[in-house]
Protein backbone atom coordinates (compact mmCIF):
# COMPACT_ATOMS: atom_id res chain seq x y z
CA UNK A 1 0.00 0.00 0.00
CA UNK A 2 2.85 2.36 0.86
CA UNK A 3 4.47 1.60 -2.50
CA UNK A 4 1.18 2.25 -4.37
CA UNK A 5 0.70 5.61 -2.63
CA UNK A 6 4.19 6.65 -3.83
CA UNK A 7 3.36 5.76 -7.42
CA UNK A 8 0.07 7.71 -7.22
CA UNK A 9 1.91 10.75 -5.84
CA UNK A 10 4.46 10.62 -8.65
CA UNK A 11 1.64 10.37 -11.17
CA UNK A 12 -0.10 13.39 -9.69
CA UNK A 13 3.14 15.38 -9.67
CA UNK A 14 3.79 14.43 -13.30
CA UNK A 15 0.28 15.56 -14.27
CA UNK A 16 0.83 18.86 -12.45
CA UNK A 17 4.09 19.42 -14.34
CA UNK A 18 2.45 18.59 -17.69
CA UNK A 19 -0.48 20.90 -16.94
CA UNK A 20 1.90 23.70 -15.92
CA UNK A 21 3.82 23.36 -19.18
CA UNK A 22 0.59 23.42 -21.19
CA UNK A 23 -0.67 26.48 -19.33
CA UNK A 24 2.62 28.32 -19.91
CA UNK A 25 2.44 27.46 -23.61
CA UNK A 26 -1.17 28.64 -23.88
CA UNK A 27 -0.33 31.90 -22.06
CA UNK A 28 2.62 32.48 -24.41
CA UNK A 29 0.36 31.94 -27.43
CA UNK A 30 -2.20 34.36 -26.00
CA UNK A 31 0.50 36.95 -25.25
CA UNK A 32 2.05 36.69 -28.71
CA UNK A 33 -1.40 36.72 -30.31
CA UNK A 34 -2.30 39.92 -28.48
CA UNK A 35 1.01 41.46 -29.53
CA UNK A 36 0.47 40.46 -33.17
CA UNK A 37 -3.05 41.84 -33.10
CA UNK A 38 -1.79 45.10 -31.57
CA UNK A 39 0.97 45.41 -34.18
CA UNK A 40 -1.46 44.67 -37.01
CA UNK A 41 -3.81 47.33 -35.68
CA UNK A 42 -0.96 49.85 -35.44
CA UNK A 43 0.19 49.09 -39.00
CA UNK A 44 -3.36 49.40 -40.32
CA UNK A 45 -3.79 52.71 -38.52
CA UNK A 46 -0.45 53.96 -39.88
CA UNK A 47 -1.48 52.98 -43.41
CA UNK A 48 -4.74 54.91 -43.07
CA UNK A 49 -2.77 57.94 -41.89
CA UNK A 50 -0.49 57.56 -44.94
CA UNK A 51 -3.53 57.48 -47.23
CA UNK A 52 -4.68 60.64 -45.46
CA UNK A 53 -1.35 62.26 -46.34
CA UNK A 54 -1.95 61.17 -49.94
CA UNK A 55 -5.35 62.90 -49.89
CA UNK A 56 -3.74 66.05 -48.46
CA UNK A 57 -1.12 65.97 -51.24
CA UNK A 58 -3.84 65.70 -53.88
CA UNK A 59 -5.63 68.69 -52.34
CA UNK A 60 -2.38 70.67 -52.26
CA UNK A 61 -1.77 69.96 -55.96
CA UNK A 62 -5.26 71.22 -56.74
CA UNK A 63 -4.61 74.38 -54.67
CA UNK A 64 -1.36 75.04 -56.52
CA UNK A 65 -3.18 74.75 -59.84
CA UNK A 66 -5.99 77.04 -58.70
CA UNK A 67 -3.60 79.65 -57.29
CA UNK A 68 -2.17 80.53 -60.69
CA UNK A 69 -3.69 78.54 -63.58
CA UNK A 70 -1.10 77.60 -66.15
CA UNK A 71 1.86 78.20 -63.83
CA UNK A 72 3.38 76.40 -60.86
CA UNK A 73 6.06 78.21 -58.89
CA UNK A 74 8.05 77.42 -55.75
CA UNK A 75 6.21 80.18 -53.89
CA UNK A 76 5.19 78.99 -50.44
CA UNK A 77 8.25 76.77 -50.02
CA UNK A 78 6.27 73.61 -50.76
CA UNK A 79 8.65 71.88 -53.17
CA UNK A 80 10.51 69.15 -51.28
CA UNK A 81 9.71 70.55 -47.86
CA UNK A 82 8.74 68.03 -45.16
CA UNK A 83 5.53 68.86 -43.30
CA UNK A 84 5.02 67.08 -39.97
CA UNK A 85 1.54 66.43 -38.57
CA UNK A 86 1.15 65.05 -35.03
CA UNK A 87 -1.35 62.23 -34.56
CA UNK A 88 -2.29 60.12 -31.58
CA UNK A 89 0.74 58.03 -30.50
CA UNK A 90 2.83 59.20 -33.43
CA UNK A 91 3.36 61.61 -36.32
CA UNK A 92 3.06 61.93 -40.11
CA UNK A 93 5.87 63.40 -42.21
CA UNK A 94 4.83 64.24 -45.77
CA UNK A 95 6.97 65.73 -48.54
CA UNK A 96 5.48 66.83 -51.87
CA UNK A 97 7.90 67.66 -54.67
CA UNK A 98 8.02 68.49 -58.35
CA UNK A 99 8.68 65.29 -60.30
CA UNK A 100 9.64 66.97 -63.58
CA UNK A 101 13.15 68.23 -62.75
CA UNK A 102 14.62 65.09 -64.25
CA UNK A 103 15.36 63.21 -67.45
CA UNK A 104 12.67 60.67 -68.32
CA UNK A 105 14.60 57.43 -68.85
CA UNK A 106 11.81 56.05 -71.04
CA UNK A 107 12.29 58.84 -73.57
CA UNK A 108 15.32 57.08 -75.12
CA UNK A 109 12.75 55.09 -77.14
CA UNK A 110 9.63 55.92 -79.09
CA UNK A 111 6.53 54.04 -80.16
CA UNK A 112 4.19 51.86 -78.14
CA UNK A 113 1.87 48.83 -78.19
CA UNK A 114 4.77 46.39 -78.02
CA UNK A 115 6.95 48.22 -80.55
CA UNK A 116 9.56 50.41 -78.90
CA UNK A 117 12.41 51.72 -81.06
CA UNK A 118 15.53 53.73 -80.30
CA UNK A 119 14.94 57.51 -80.29
CA UNK A 120 17.98 59.58 -81.20
CA UNK A 121 16.64 62.85 -79.73
CA UNK A 122 16.19 61.18 -76.35
CA UNK A 123 19.62 59.55 -76.58
CA UNK A 124 21.26 62.90 -77.32
CA UNK A 125 19.58 64.56 -74.35
CA UNK A 126 20.54 61.69 -72.03
CA UNK A 127 24.16 61.91 -73.18
CA UNK A 128 24.09 65.68 -72.50
CA UNK A 129 22.88 65.00 -68.94
CA UNK A 130 25.52 62.33 -68.38
CA UNK A 131 28.24 64.67 -69.61
CA UNK A 132 26.91 67.40 -67.28
CA UNK A 133 27.26 64.93 -64.39
CA UNK A 134 30.91 64.35 -65.18
CA UNK A 135 30.83 61.12 -67.21
CA UNK A 136 33.28 60.81 -70.07
CA UNK A 137 32.00 60.89 -73.65
CA UNK A 138 32.71 57.16 -74.06
CA UNK A 139 30.98 56.17 -70.82
CA UNK A 140 28.00 58.43 -71.51
CA UNK A 141 27.53 56.86 -74.94
CA UNK A 142 27.82 53.34 -73.52
CA UNK A 143 25.28 54.03 -70.75
CA UNK A 144 22.81 55.59 -73.20
CA UNK A 145 23.14 52.72 -75.69
CA UNK A 146 22.73 50.13 -72.93
CA UNK A 147 19.56 51.83 -71.66
CA UNK A 148 18.02 52.05 -75.15
CA UNK A 149 18.79 48.39 -75.89
CA UNK A 150 17.28 47.36 -72.54
CA UNK A 151 13.95 49.09 -73.27
CA UNK A 152 13.55 48.62 -77.05
CA UNK A 153 11.72 45.58 -78.36
CA UNK A 154 14.17 44.53 -81.06
CA UNK A 155 17.25 42.35 -80.67
CA UNK A 156 19.55 44.56 -82.73
CA UNK A 157 22.56 45.72 -80.73
CA UNK A 158 23.11 49.46 -81.13
CA UNK A 159 26.50 51.08 -80.62
CA UNK A 160 27.87 50.06 -77.22
CA UNK A 161 24.58 48.55 -76.04
CA UNK A 162 23.67 44.96 -75.08
CA UNK A 163 20.81 42.66 -75.99
CA UNK A 164 19.55 39.34 -74.56
CA UNK A 165 22.63 37.31 -75.52
CA UNK A 166 24.91 39.51 -73.39
CA UNK A 167 22.69 39.24 -70.29
CA UNK A 168 22.11 35.49 -70.69
CA UNK A 169 25.81 34.61 -70.38
CA UNK A 170 26.05 35.12 -66.61
CA UNK A 171 25.50 32.46 -63.97
CA UNK A 172 22.04 33.92 -63.24
CA UNK A 173 21.24 34.81 -66.82
CA UNK A 174 18.24 36.97 -67.66
CA UNK A 175 16.83 38.92 -70.59
CA UNK A 176 16.35 42.58 -71.37
CA UNK A 177 13.13 44.24 -70.21
CA UNK A 178 11.73 45.20 -73.65
CA UNK A 179 9.16 47.40 -71.86
CA UNK A 180 9.17 50.89 -70.38
CA UNK A 181 10.84 51.20 -67.00
CA UNK A 182 8.37 51.29 -64.11
CA UNK A 183 10.98 52.23 -61.51
CA UNK A 184 14.26 54.09 -61.69
CA UNK A 185 15.88 51.32 -59.64
CA UNK A 186 15.56 48.98 -62.66
CA UNK A 187 18.72 50.66 -63.95
CA UNK A 188 20.67 48.40 -61.59
CA UNK A 189 19.91 45.41 -63.82
CA UNK A 190 21.48 47.06 -66.88
CA UNK A 191 25.13 46.52 -67.73
CA UNK A 192 27.32 49.49 -66.84
CA UNK A 193 25.02 50.84 -64.12
CA UNK A 194 27.01 49.95 -61.04
CA UNK A 195 26.42 51.42 -57.57
CA UNK A 196 28.60 54.49 -58.19
CA UNK A 197 26.94 55.31 -61.51
CA UNK A 198 23.46 54.81 -60.09
CA UNK A 199 24.13 57.02 -57.05
CA UNK A 200 25.35 59.85 -59.28
CA UNK A 201 22.40 59.55 -61.65
CA UNK A 202 19.53 58.94 -59.22
CA UNK A 203 18.74 62.58 -58.23
CA UNK A 204 18.45 63.64 -61.88
CA UNK A 205 16.49 60.85 -63.60
CA UNK A 206 12.97 59.47 -63.38
CA UNK A 207 10.82 56.79 -65.01
CA UNK A 208 7.61 58.47 -66.14
CA UNK A 209 4.85 56.34 -67.74
CA UNK A 210 5.41 57.89 -71.17
CA UNK A 211 8.06 57.99 -73.90
CA UNK A 212 7.90 61.78 -74.08
CA UNK A 213 10.75 63.91 -72.85
CA UNK A 214 10.07 65.00 -69.27
CA UNK A 215 8.09 68.28 -69.28
CA UNK A 216 10.51 70.33 -67.14
CA UNK A 217 8.95 73.14 -65.11
CA UNK A 218 11.70 75.76 -65.06
CA UNK A 219 9.84 77.74 -62.39
CA UNK A 220 10.56 75.15 -59.70
CA UNK A 221 14.20 74.34 -60.48
CA UNK A 222 16.72 74.80 -57.68
CA UNK A 223 20.50 75.13 -57.73
CA UNK A 224 20.81 71.37 -57.34
CA UNK A 225 19.08 71.05 -60.73
CA UNK A 226 21.84 72.85 -62.65
CA UNK A 227 22.55 69.61 -64.55
CA UNK A 228 18.98 69.67 -65.90
CA UNK A 229 19.49 73.20 -67.28
CA UNK A 230 22.73 72.06 -68.88
CA UNK A 231 20.89 69.09 -70.39
CA UNK A 232 18.19 71.37 -71.84
CA UNK A 233 20.92 73.61 -73.26
CA UNK A 234 22.49 70.65 -75.02
CA UNK A 235 25.72 70.95 -73.06
CA UNK A 236 26.35 74.54 -74.16
CA UNK A 237 26.53 75.79 -70.54
CA UNK A 238 28.88 74.90 -67.72
CA UNK A 239 27.73 74.33 -64.15
CA UNK A 240 28.37 77.90 -63.00
CA UNK A 241 26.42 79.36 -65.93
CA UNK A 242 23.47 77.03 -65.28
CA UNK A 243 23.38 78.01 -61.61
CA UNK A 244 23.40 81.69 -62.52
CA UNK A 245 20.43 81.17 -64.86
CA UNK A 246 18.45 79.56 -62.03
CA UNK A 247 19.49 82.26 -59.55
CA UNK A 248 18.42 85.02 -61.98
CA UNK A 249 14.86 83.69 -62.25
CA UNK A 250 12.27 86.42 -61.51
CA UNK A 251 10.71 86.34 -58.03
CA UNK A 252 7.35 85.26 -59.45
CA UNK A 253 8.87 82.86 -61.96
CA UNK A 254 9.06 83.10 -65.74
CA UNK A 255 5.77 83.84 -67.46
CA UNK A 256 6.76 82.61 -70.90
CA UNK A 257 9.02 79.73 -72.00
CA UNK A 258 10.88 82.08 -74.33
CA UNK A 259 11.69 84.30 -71.34
CA UNK A 260 13.65 81.37 -69.92
CA UNK A 261 15.66 81.00 -73.11
CA UNK A 262 16.26 84.76 -73.18
CA UNK A 263 17.52 84.79 -69.58
CA UNK A 264 21.04 86.17 -69.02
CA UNK A 265 23.57 83.39 -69.54
CA UNK A 266 21.41 81.31 -71.89
CA UNK A 267 22.81 82.91 -75.05
CA UNK A 268 24.98 79.90 -76.09
CA UNK A 269 22.03 77.50 -75.89
CA UNK A 270 19.90 76.44 -78.83
CA UNK A 271 16.30 75.69 -77.92
CA UNK A 272 14.70 74.68 -81.21
CA UNK A 273 14.53 70.96 -80.45
CA UNK A 274 13.34 71.21 -76.81
CA UNK A 275 11.16 74.31 -76.88
CA UNK A 276 7.99 72.30 -76.25
CA UNK A 277 9.68 70.46 -73.37
CA UNK A 278 9.88 73.64 -71.29
CA UNK A 279 6.83 74.12 -69.09
CA UNK A 280 5.74 76.78 -66.62
CA UNK A 281 3.54 74.41 -64.63
CA UNK A 282 4.22 71.07 -62.99
CA UNK A 283 2.50 68.08 -64.54
CA UNK A 284 3.97 65.32 -62.35
CA UNK A 285 4.24 65.43 -58.56
CA UNK A 286 5.94 63.03 -56.18
CA UNK A 287 4.83 62.32 -52.59
CA UNK A 288 6.95 60.71 -49.90
CA UNK A 289 5.18 60.06 -46.58
CA UNK A 290 6.52 58.45 -43.41
CA UNK A 291 4.15 57.52 -40.59
CA UNK A 292 4.90 56.34 -37.06
CA UNK A 293 2.05 55.12 -34.88
CA UNK A 294 3.13 53.37 -31.70
CA UNK A 295 5.49 50.55 -32.70
CA UNK A 296 4.47 50.68 -36.39
CA UNK A 297 6.35 52.50 -39.13
CA UNK A 298 4.95 52.87 -42.66
CA UNK A 299 6.44 54.49 -45.77
CA UNK A 300 4.32 55.50 -48.76
CA UNK A 301 5.57 56.82 -52.11
CA UNK A 302 3.17 58.08 -54.78
CA UNK A 303 3.27 59.70 -58.21
CA UNK A 304 0.52 62.12 -59.29
CA UNK A 305 -0.29 63.61 -62.68
CA UNK A 306 -2.19 66.87 -63.13
CA UNK A 307 -2.72 68.22 -66.62
CA UNK A 308 -4.51 71.37 -65.50
CA UNK A 309 -8.02 70.02 -65.94
CA UNK A 310 -9.92 67.96 -63.40
CA UNK A 311 -8.55 66.57 -60.14
CA UNK A 312 -5.01 65.16 -59.82
CA UNK A 313 -4.68 61.56 -60.96
CA UNK A 314 -2.79 58.95 -58.94
CA UNK A 315 -0.42 57.09 -61.28
CA UNK A 316 1.50 54.91 -58.84
CA UNK A 317 1.54 54.04 -55.16
CA UNK A 318 4.04 51.87 -53.31
CA UNK A 319 4.31 50.98 -49.64
CA UNK A 320 8.04 51.53 -49.56
CA UNK A 321 10.72 54.03 -50.51
CA UNK A 322 11.10 54.72 -54.22
CA UNK A 323 14.16 52.53 -54.23
C-alpha positions as CSV (number, residue, x, y, z in Angstrom):
1,X,0.0,0.0,0.0
2,X,2.8,2.4,0.9
3,X,4.5,1.6,-2.5
4,X,1.2,2.3,-4.4
5,X,0.7,5.6,-2.6
6,X,4.2,6.6,-3.8
7,X,3.4,5.8,-7.4
8,X,0.1,7.7,-7.2
9,X,1.9,10.7,-5.8
10,X,4.5,10.6,-8.6
11,X,1.6,10.4,-11.2
12,X,-0.1,13.4,-9.7
13,X,3.1,15.4,-9.7
14,X,3.8,14.4,-13.3
15,X,0.3,15.6,-14.3
16,X,0.8,18.9,-12.4
17,X,4.1,19.4,-14.3
18,X,2.5,18.6,-17.7
19,X,-0.5,20.9,-16.9
20,X,1.9,23.7,-15.9
21,X,3.8,23.4,-19.2
22,X,0.6,23.4,-21.2
23,X,-0.7,26.5,-19.3
24,X,2.6,28.3,-19.9
25,X,2.4,27.5,-23.6
26,X,-1.2,28.6,-23.9
27,X,-0.3,31.9,-22.1
28,X,2.6,32.5,-24.4
29,X,0.4,31.9,-27.4
30,X,-2.2,34.4,-26.0
31,X,0.5,36.9,-25.2
32,X,2.1,36.7,-28.7
33,X,-1.4,36.7,-30.3
34,X,-2.3,39.9,-28.5
35,X,1.0,41.5,-29.5
36,X,0.5,40.5,-33.2
37,X,-3.1,41.8,-33.1
38,X,-1.8,45.1,-31.6
39,X,1.0,45.4,-34.2
40,X,-1.5,44.7,-37.0
41,X,-3.8,47.3,-35.7
42,X,-1.0,49.8,-35.4
43,X,0.2,49.1,-39.0
44,X,-3.4,49.4,-40.3
45,X,-3.8,52.7,-38.5
46,X,-0.5,54.0,-39.9
47,X,-1.5,53.0,-43.4
48,X,-4.7,54.9,-43.1
49,X,-2.8,57.9,-41.9
50,X,-0.5,57.6,-44.9
51,X,-3.5,57.5,-47.2
52,X,-4.7,60.6,-45.5
53,X,-1.4,62.3,-46.3
54,X,-2.0,61.2,-49.9
55,X,-5.4,62.9,-49.9
56,X,-3.7,66.0,-48.5
57,X,-1.1,66.0,-51.2
58,X,-3.8,65.7,-53.9
59,X,-5.6,68.7,-52.3
60,X,-2.4,70.7,-52.3
61,X,-1.8,70.0,-56.0
62,X,-5.3,71.2,-56.7
63,X,-4.6,74.4,-54.7
64,X,-1.4,75.0,-56.5
65,X,-3.2,74.7,-59.8
66,X,-6.0,77.0,-58.7
67,X,-3.6,79.7,-57.3
68,X,-2.2,80.5,-60.7
69,X,-3.7,78.5,-63.6
70,X,-1.1,77.6,-66.2
71,X,1.9,78.2,-63.8
72,X,3.4,76.4,-60.9
73,X,6.1,78.2,-58.9
74,X,8.0,77.4,-55.8
75,X,6.2,80.2,-53.9
76,X,5.2,79.0,-50.4
77,X,8.3,76.8,-50.0
78,X,6.3,73.6,-50.8
79,X,8.7,71.9,-53.2
80,X,10.5,69.1,-51.3
81,X,9.7,70.6,-47.9
82,X,8.7,68.0,-45.2
83,X,5.5,68.9,-43.3
84,X,5.0,67.1,-40.0
85,X,1.5,66.4,-38.6
86,X,1.2,65.1,-35.0
87,X,-1.3,62.2,-34.6
88,X,-2.3,60.1,-31.6
89,X,0.7,58.0,-30.5
90,X,2.8,59.2,-33.4
91,X,3.4,61.6,-36.3
92,X,3.1,61.9,-40.1
93,X,5.9,63.4,-42.2
94,X,4.8,64.2,-45.8
95,X,7.0,65.7,-48.5
96,X,5.5,66.8,-51.9
97,X,7.9,67.7,-54.7
98,X,8.0,68.5,-58.4
99,X,8.7,65.3,-60.3
100,X,9.6,67.0,-63.6
101,X,13.1,68.2,-62.7
102,X,14.6,65.1,-64.2
103,X,15.4,63.2,-67.4
104,X,12.7,60.7,-68.3
105,X,14.6,57.4,-68.9
106,X,11.8,56.0,-71.0
107,X,12.3,58.8,-73.6
108,X,15.3,57.1,-75.1
109,X,12.7,55.1,-77.1
110,X,9.6,55.9,-79.1
111,X,6.5,54.0,-80.2
112,X,4.2,51.9,-78.1
113,X,1.9,48.8,-78.2
114,X,4.8,46.4,-78.0
115,X,6.9,48.2,-80.6
116,X,9.6,50.4,-78.9
117,X,12.4,51.7,-81.1
118,X,15.5,53.7,-80.3
119,X,14.9,57.5,-80.3
120,X,18.0,59.6,-81.2
121,X,16.6,62.8,-79.7
122,X,16.2,61.2,-76.3
123,X,19.6,59.5,-76.6
124,X,21.3,62.9,-77.3
125,X,19.6,64.6,-74.3
126,X,20.5,61.7,-72.0
127,X,24.2,61.9,-73.2
128,X,24.1,65.7,-72.5
129,X,22.9,65.0,-68.9
130,X,25.5,62.3,-68.4
131,X,28.2,64.7,-69.6
132,X,26.9,67.4,-67.3
133,X,27.3,64.9,-64.4
134,X,30.9,64.3,-65.2
135,X,30.8,61.1,-67.2
136,X,33.3,60.8,-70.1
137,X,32.0,60.9,-73.7
138,X,32.7,57.2,-74.1
139,X,31.0,56.2,-70.8
140,X,28.0,58.4,-71.5
141,X,27.5,56.9,-74.9
142,X,27.8,53.3,-73.5
143,X,25.3,54.0,-70.8
144,X,22.8,55.6,-73.2
145,X,23.1,52.7,-75.7
146,X,22.7,50.1,-72.9
147,X,19.6,51.8,-71.7
148,X,18.0,52.0,-75.1
149,X,18.8,48.4,-75.9
150,X,17.3,47.4,-72.5
151,X,14.0,49.1,-73.3
152,X,13.5,48.6,-77.0
153,X,11.7,45.6,-78.4
154,X,14.2,44.5,-81.1
155,X,17.2,42.3,-80.7
156,X,19.5,44.6,-82.7
157,X,22.6,45.7,-80.7
158,X,23.1,49.5,-81.1
159,X,26.5,51.1,-80.6
160,X,27.9,50.1,-77.2
161,X,24.6,48.6,-76.0
162,X,23.7,45.0,-75.1
163,X,20.8,42.7,-76.0
164,X,19.6,39.3,-74.6
165,X,22.6,37.3,-75.5
166,X,24.9,39.5,-73.4
167,X,22.7,39.2,-70.3
168,X,22.1,35.5,-70.7
169,X,25.8,34.6,-70.4
170,X,26.0,35.1,-66.6
171,X,25.5,32.5,-64.0
172,X,22.0,33.9,-63.2
173,X,21.2,34.8,-66.8
174,X,18.2,37.0,-67.7
175,X,16.8,38.9,-70.6
176,X,16.3,42.6,-71.4
177,X,13.1,44.2,-70.2
178,X,11.7,45.2,-73.6
179,X,9.2,47.4,-71.9
180,X,9.2,50.9,-70.4
181,X,10.8,51.2,-67.0
182,X,8.4,51.3,-64.1
183,X,11.0,52.2,-61.5
184,X,14.3,54.1,-61.7
185,X,15.9,51.3,-59.6
186,X,15.6,49.0,-62.7
187,X,18.7,50.7,-64.0
188,X,20.7,48.4,-61.6
189,X,19.9,45.4,-63.8
190,X,21.5,47.1,-66.9
191,X,25.1,46.5,-67.7
192,X,27.3,49.5,-66.8
193,X,25.0,50.8,-64.1
194,X,27.0,50.0,-61.0
195,X,26.4,51.4,-57.6
196,X,28.6,54.5,-58.2
197,X,26.9,55.3,-61.5
198,X,23.5,54.8,-60.1
199,X,24.1,57.0,-57.0
200,X,25.4,59.9,-59.3
201,X,22.4,59.5,-61.7
202,X,19.5,58.9,-59.2
203,X,18.7,62.6,-58.2
204,X,18.5,63.6,-61.9
205,X,16.5,60.9,-63.6
206,X,13.0,59.5,-63.4
207,X,10.8,56.8,-65.0
208,X,7.6,58.5,-66.1
209,X,4.9,56.3,-67.7
210,X,5.4,57.9,-71.2
211,X,8.1,58.0,-73.9
212,X,7.9,61.8,-74.1
213,X,10.8,63.9,-72.9
214,X,10.1,65.0,-69.3
215,X,8.1,68.3,-69.3
216,X,10.5,70.3,-67.1
217,X,8.9,73.1,-65.1
218,X,11.7,75.8,-65.1
219,X,9.8,77.7,-62.4
220,X,10.6,75.1,-59.7
221,X,14.2,74.3,-60.5
222,X,16.7,74.8,-57.7
223,X,20.5,75.1,-57.7
224,X,20.8,71.4,-57.3
225,X,19.1,71.0,-60.7
226,X,21.8,72.8,-62.6
227,X,22.6,69.6,-64.6
228,X,19.0,69.7,-65.9
229,X,19.5,73.2,-67.3
230,X,22.7,72.1,-68.9
231,X,20.9,69.1,-70.4
232,X,18.2,71.4,-71.8
233,X,20.9,73.6,-73.3
234,X,22.5,70.7,-75.0
235,X,25.7,71.0,-73.1
236,X,26.4,74.5,-74.2
237,X,26.5,75.8,-70.5
238,X,28.9,74.9,-67.7
239,X,27.7,74.3,-64.2
240,X,28.4,77.9,-63.0
241,X,26.4,79.4,-65.9
242,X,23.5,77.0,-65.3
243,X,23.4,78.0,-61.6
244,X,23.4,81.7,-62.5
245,X,20.4,81.2,-64.9
246,X,18.5,79.6,-62.0
247,X,19.5,82.3,-59.6
248,X,18.4,85.0,-62.0
249,X,14.9,83.7,-62.2
250,X,12.3,86.4,-61.5
251,X,10.7,86.3,-58.0
252,X,7.4,85.3,-59.4
253,X,8.9,82.9,-62.0
254,X,9.1,83.1,-65.7
255,X,5.8,83.8,-67.5
256,X,6.8,82.6,-70.9
257,X,9.0,79.7,-72.0
258,X,10.9,82.1,-74.3
259,X,11.7,84.3,-71.3
260,X,13.6,81.4,-69.9
261,X,15.7,81.0,-73.1
262,X,16.3,84.8,-73.2
263,X,17.5,84.8,-69.6
264,X,21.0,86.2,-69.0
265,X,23.6,83.4,-69.5
266,X,21.4,81.3,-71.9
267,X,22.8,82.9,-75.0
268,X,25.0,79.9,-76.1
269,X,22.0,77.5,-75.9
270,X,19.9,76.4,-78.8
271,X,16.3,75.7,-77.9
272,X,14.7,74.7,-81.2
273,X,14.5,71.0,-80.4
274,X,13.3,71.2,-76.8
275,X,11.2,74.3,-76.9
276,X,8.0,72.3,-76.2
277,X,9.7,70.5,-73.4
278,X,9.9,73.6,-71.3
279,X,6.8,74.1,-69.1
280,X,5.7,76.8,-66.6
281,X,3.5,74.4,-64.6
282,X,4.2,71.1,-63.0
283,X,2.5,68.1,-64.5
284,X,4.0,65.3,-62.4
285,X,4.2,65.4,-58.6
286,X,5.9,63.0,-56.2
287,X,4.8,62.3,-52.6
288,X,7.0,60.7,-49.9
289,X,5.2,60.1,-46.6
290,X,6.5,58.5,-43.4
291,X,4.1,57.5,-40.6
292,X,4.9,56.3,-37.1
293,X,2.1,55.1,-34.9
294,X,3.1,53.4,-31.7
295,X,5.5,50.6,-32.7
296,X,4.5,50.7,-36.4
297,X,6.4,52.5,-39.1
298,X,5.0,52.9,-42.7
299,X,6.4,54.5,-45.8
300,X,4.3,55.5,-48.8
301,X,5.6,56.8,-52.1
302,X,3.2,58.1,-54.8
303,X,3.3,59.7,-58.2
304,X,0.5,62.1,-59.3
305,X,-0.3,63.6,-62.7
306,X,-2.2,66.9,-63.1
307,X,-2.7,68.2,-66.6
308,X,-4.5,71.4,-65.5
309,X,-8.0,70.0,-65.9
310,X,-9.9,68.0,-63.4
311,X,-8.5,66.6,-60.1
312,X,-5.0,65.2,-59.8
313,X,-4.7,61.6,-61.0
314,X,-2.8,58.9,-58.9
315,X,-0.4,57.1,-61.3
316,X,1.5,54.9,-58.8
317,X,1.5,54.0,-55.2
318,X,4.0,51.9,-53.3
319,X,4.3,51.0,-49.6
320,X,8.0,51.5,-49.6
321,X,10.7,54.0,-50.5
322,X,11.1,54.7,-54.2
323,X,14.2,52.5,-54.2
